[in-house]
């Protein structure tokens, strides 16, 4: 089982498992415009065993995926009918400082354009109010029918349910 | 924007070397003018020129010169 989300482990290679839900929680959301989300970087993350022994840092590719997942939730919350947002292009990405075990990554995305066929977003990762990484991302949309029947963005659903429950 | 500037911008969009693109270059001769290239171009039209294009509009663009003609017709070329 995944310690983070209590879901069954997705895959296994020689005992190593990796889920790919890289956003823990949405903090603020304006659908189609902006999102602030967070990801706690557990010291137990398996990738720290290899990246790197004695100098554990979050791989830039995972920081980019965190930004993409946060922006994707912002786009999906705007319009579910056009499909699931999929990262199509990393237009640019910069990694300014190391993100280390135990830190909380704040993921901010500002949607620059959101059209039926594509969307673009300016994204960044902050830790303790310091910008650690940023990226410009291009998204396309894949019809929901291409995904499994049970596909659901649990993190987004949880946030929306909580928002609706507020007085 | 001048024609030269647009061609330079298209070179960035389609990841071509400087001078590689000319008005008569066909989409078929530009490897990066694929489905991702089309998306990138659509996003560029939107953000750089304020032009919202449909997938059908994009299908009509078959040469670099077609892009120039489109921008000219929309008053975006000097």
Boltz contact constraints between the chains, C-beta under 6 A:
constraints:
  - contact:
      token1: [A, 88]
      token2: [B, 36]
      max_distance: 6.0
  - contact:
      token1: [A, 88]
      token2: [B, 39]
      max_distance: 6.0
  - contact:
      token1: [A, 113]
      token2: [B, 46]
      max_distance: 6.0
  - contact:
      token1: [A, 113]
      token2: [B, 47]
      max_distance: 6.0
  - contact:
      token1: [A, 117]
      token2: [B, 55]
      max_distance: 6.0
  - contact:
      token1: [A, 118]
      token2: [B, 39]
      max_distance: 6.0
  - contact:
      token1: [A, 118]
      token2: [B, 42]
      max_distance: 6.0
  - contact:
      token1: [A, 118]
      token2: [B, 43]
      max_distance: 6.0
  - contact:
      token1: [A, 120]
      token2: [B, 43]
      max_distance: 6.0
  - contact:
      token1: [A, 138]
      token2: [B, 43]
      max_distance: 6.0
  - contact:
      token1: [A, 140]
      token2: [B, 39]
      max_distance: 6.0
